[in-house]
Amino acid sequence: MMIMSAADSTFFTLNEVATAIWQAADGKTPLADIVAHHVCPSFDVTVAQAQADAEQFVSDLSQHGILIVADHPLRELPAEEVHK
C-alpha cells in the first residue's frame, strides 16, 4: 500500500505491518490495542518491538500531517459539520 501526504507530497510505501496499522487506525482504537489485536497475532513479533515500531510509524505519519495523534478517541462530527 502507498499513501501520500497532501501537505508536502511525501510518499510512504507501507509494508504488511504498517498496512495493518493504517487500516485499523479508526480514531477510536488505541495504538496498543491495534498492536495487540492486529499486529502481534498476524506477525512474528514481540509486543514490545511491535509497539515501539508502531509508535515510530505513527510519529512519522503524524509529522507529515497524515495521522493525528491524540490521547483520547476523536469524537464523531455530526453530518452537517463534516460538509461545511
N, C-alpha and C positions, 0 to 999 in steps of 0.2 A: 504494500500500500504506500502511496505517496500523498503527502499533504503539503500545502504551501501557505505561508504567511501572507495575508493580504496587505499587512503593514509594510513589509520590506522585501517581499517576493522570495524569501528563503524557502528552499525545498527541503523536505525531510523524507527520506526513504525509510519506512518503518519495517523492522524485522517482525517475525511472528509474535514475539513477546510484546513489543511496542504496539503492534496492531491490536492485540488482545486488550491492552490497557486503553488504547484510544477508543475502541468500540464499547468498552464498559464504562467509560467516563461519561456519566449522565448528569453531573452536577449535584447528585444526591448521595452517591455511594462513596464513602471514604476510601482513599487510596489503599489503606491497609486491607480493607475488605476486598477490593479489586485484586490485590496481590494474593490474598488468601484463597479467594474463590475462583479466580480466573487464570492466574499465572501459575502458582505452585502446583495445582492439580494437573496441569497440562504440560508443564515443562520441568525438566530435571534441574531444579534449583532450590537452594535453601530459602526459607522465609527471609532471613537477614539479608542475603545477597539480592533477592528479588526486590525487597523493599528499598534497599539502597539504590539499585539500578532504576527502579520506578520513580523514586524521588528525583534522581538526576534527569531522567527523561522528561518528567513533568516540569521541572525547573527550566530546562532548555526550551520547551514549547511555550512556557509562560513568558520567558524573556523575549520571545518573538511575537507575543500577543495572540498566540493560537489557543491557549488554555488560560482560564482564570483560576488561580489557586485561592481557596477560601478555607477558613477554619470551621465553617458551618455549611450545610447544604444551601444551595441557591434556591430562592423562592420562585415559584412559577408566576409569571406575569399574566394578568387577565388578557384575553384575546385583543381587546380594544387598545391596550398599551403596547402590545407586540407590533401592531400595524401602524403605529404613529410614525 
